[in-house]
Amino acid sequence: TFPTPSPVQAKEKSELKDFLHISDFDKATIMNILNRAAEVKALLKSGERTYLPFKGKTMAMIFAKPSMRTRVSFETGFSLLGGHAIYLGPDDIQMGKREETRDVARVLSRYNDIIMARVFAHQDILDLAKYSSVPVVNGLTDYNHPCQIMADALTMIEHIGQLEGTKVVYVGDGNNIVHSWLLLAAVIPFHFVCACPKGFEPDEKTVEKARQAGVSKIEITNDPKEAVRGADVVYSDVWASMGQKEEAAYRRQVFKGFQVDEALMKLAGPKAYFMHCLPAERGVEVTDGVIEAPNSIVFPQAENRMHAQNAIMLNLLGF
Ligand code: CP
C-alpha cells in the first residue's frame, strides 16, 4: 500500500549528507525512505538477523537531556543492523559549554561513521552538521523533530493506507512537532491544521514557508472543536516540555479546552486515529480513555521511530 515514487524523480540515495529538516528532502526521497523503513521493518519482524549493513560501523549519540524513545530506538535499530552505538549524555558532552560544538563535531567524525544528536538548541545541530565530516541526524531540537515525523508518516501509511490527501489535526502547543508537520506539508500534500491557544501559535516563518510551498492546505486556529471535524488523525503532545517546567501550572490553565478527550474524538468521527509522540501526561493533554481506545495508534507510532530511523541511516550511509 506504499505509494511508489515516480521513476523520473526517484533517487535511490539522498544527495544530502545530513538529516536535519524534512523539507531539505524531495517527495521522492521521503517516500523512498518510508518504503525502505517498511521493508526493513518486515525483515526485522520476521526474526531475520542476517542483514547487517552497519557491521563494523559506529554511531555517536549525543543527548543534552534524558530520553527514552530516542535513545532506545536509535541504539536498538543500529545494533540490530550490525552496528555499535555509543551513548554520550550531558555528563559526557556539554555542547558549547565545556567544548565548542565545532570541535565536538570534528573529533567525533574521526571515530564514528554517523552522529545522532538530540541537542535542543537548533543552532547546535546546524553547527554539528557544518563541521562534521560524517552524516548528522537531528534527534530533536527545540525547533523540529524530523525523525518523529518520519515515524508518524510511516504509521499513517500503515493504518490509513496513505499520507497524501489526509487531514491531520494537531491540538495543543505550536511546538517543534508542529514545525515538523509544517515542513512535511511543504513537501507532501495533505491538510494540516494546528489548533492552539492564542499566543501559542507555531513559528510564523515556518507557517509561511509551508504555505508558500503551495503543496498542502495549512490552517492555524484557536478552535479545536471545529478543527477536528473530518480528521483522519488527531495528534497531541505535552503542554509543557522538559525545558518549561516552571511554566507548567500556567500552561495547564491556558490550555484548558485543548485536552483531547472522548468528546473531542467523537467530533472527529469514528475513523479518526489518535496519535501522540509520547511521553504523554495522561489526564492533562489527553485522557486515559483516548490513549487506551482501539483507534489510538501511539504504540505502533513509538515502534516506528526505530524503523524510520533505520531507513534514514541506511540512506545517509549509502545503503
Ligand atoms: N518522542 C520522543 O522523542 O521521546 P523521548 O523524549 O522519550 O526520546
Residues whose N, C-alpha, C, O or C-beta is under 5 A from the ligand:
A	BS01	CP	P66 S67 M68 R69 T70 R71 C277 L278 P279
